[in-house]
Amino acid sequence: MSAFHPDLRRGRFIPNVSYGRLSSRIVRSVRWRSTDPGPDVTVQEIVVPGPKGAPSVSLRVFQPTGGLKAAAPALLWVHGGGLIFGAPEQDDRTNIAFARELGITVAAVRYRLGPDHPAPAAVEDAYAALRGLVERASDLHIDVERIAIGGASAGGGIAAALALLAHDRGEIRPAFQLLLYPMLDDRTTTRGNLDTRNMRVWTPKSNRYGWSSYLGDAVAGPDVSPYSAAARREDLTGLPPAWIGVGTLDLFHDEDVEYARRLSDSGVPCVLDVVPGAFHGFDLVFPKAEVSREFWRRQARALKDAL
């Protein structure tokens, strides 16, 4: 019997390539194409002040056409890319769907990437984006008490770290965390007991390069901040409720399951959604597969229930 989910069987033919300095540079040189949101969703790019001493941060903002008549929920979204590449446009399809189906604002942050901008640049940019949404809440008709934060892969890890940073600074309290196969723990780079035969899209070698690009020589060492790798935080008490989704063939499966357990043990409501036979980024590779569509529907339900 195949280890892959029946809807994802073609995934076994995906070559297990890994990213390094040259290949990631090539990927970063490719310009992501934006998706036409159609007549019922509008998109605009707004710019908010960046972290102290850093450039401004831009956000790709989706809203239902006609605007929001009253303050409504929002989702601050952080794209994936292993901390080394990616752009908000890569998630246009799902961000448009969230705005359309839930009637909310979705703001995708364009954050700085490693190795040119090491930790904590990405999470500080995400915090600046969150602060910017609050400051523009009146213009955008956002209810500041109902702002969720979320992301996929590296973006999910940044969103989890953002939840910690926001909690500790005490200025803004996100209402919810939506974490898709989040990249949470740099110490996974040291594991030698991983069965990689059915892993796809993101490999241990890519993971080592991604974390090393962001953390430098500190990777897997004793001095990594939880604002850089959220799994490093021992006490998770007081964080926003969370939804974590991951596949059984994902490199991040174990660290995600463990983080969900620790959230629950700390009294934080957390739903863990494990997809049998799904590899990393399966919903991006095969967006039309029924398992991918259902994965998105469960995210939408979690957001709707939380907000």
Steps between C-alpha positions, in 0.01 A plus 500: 500500500628847411601728785347790309140611540294366206442855375873571514645186342662701222712658770725197500637616164610839638882500507655552841704805411646717774558874515835666557657835433486491121160334456332726756647803328352380171157450659516847653571650159172366362218752527180351639195565285203650679154344473203694371261511799192535278218750542408416860839560666726804481875507552726788594857542620545711810819604676541528876796612714760229545693400812721764656795567269361272225316566173124537471292183470246445225181297522292347224145561622190315379146609587150423375401736220291789622698524819408398850213703644595433860809387685566138399763236573837484325771246433866601487659240273871408481616312189733202500832442329737353754603847624701542179249574222131556427258790465140581599379438144565127532198472733265727304262216419428402860516855634240608244285204602521594869396859422216387271357215706542647848443867423821605673812701425808294417834680511807311377829644625810542282780430747879498474671169424822327602788484458506872413279577799559254786290454812299670634431704181207289378305494825566870564360577154196287582453689826527831315233374259273403790552839662434670166168318461394619844600857418309484169204315653258787456583548132487127429195432721688244709388392846829507694363244747456247217831490316633150435858427400599211280739359248631192326836327548759765587211747510325282754813501711525878475131531595558277805799714601289811442244368746777476760635845420156663514423324828822619661476859378141524615394762246288290264332168567428287192178303528613177334792313339450314171817296446545284190783246533701766687881508510542529877817333621854550371613198700331273245812569289700276735270198489655188353204264544272639230347272237528723193395250233154651450575860590450746217543873425700587814791274596731486803777655289274789401397536862862530613567766238182694583561507872872572460420791268273649763689416820860481381738307725245500782282238328418206729713655774399604852448870431219507241218738591139376494426809290709327233391139561174483693555143625782634718246658738443282804191675641221548244241619750280789391543466124205531261303185408652313208429265211795298372479292182774265377539179301653176622768510227604857583848567637334725759245241615668413830585855605148617413331221694725572797426873489126431487535274804693764691245768414221279633701411811548875560124558494491643148211363290660327202356287222752267336400387150725221369454398136602137436737455206547873436843650437620856554311757297273237347214748470715736293632225274158341444247774581215329312532169685203437727727453803645846434158657459382342825818616674413859402136459604611393847721808525209722395273338760763548770535868409125553487448334838784699659411840357 
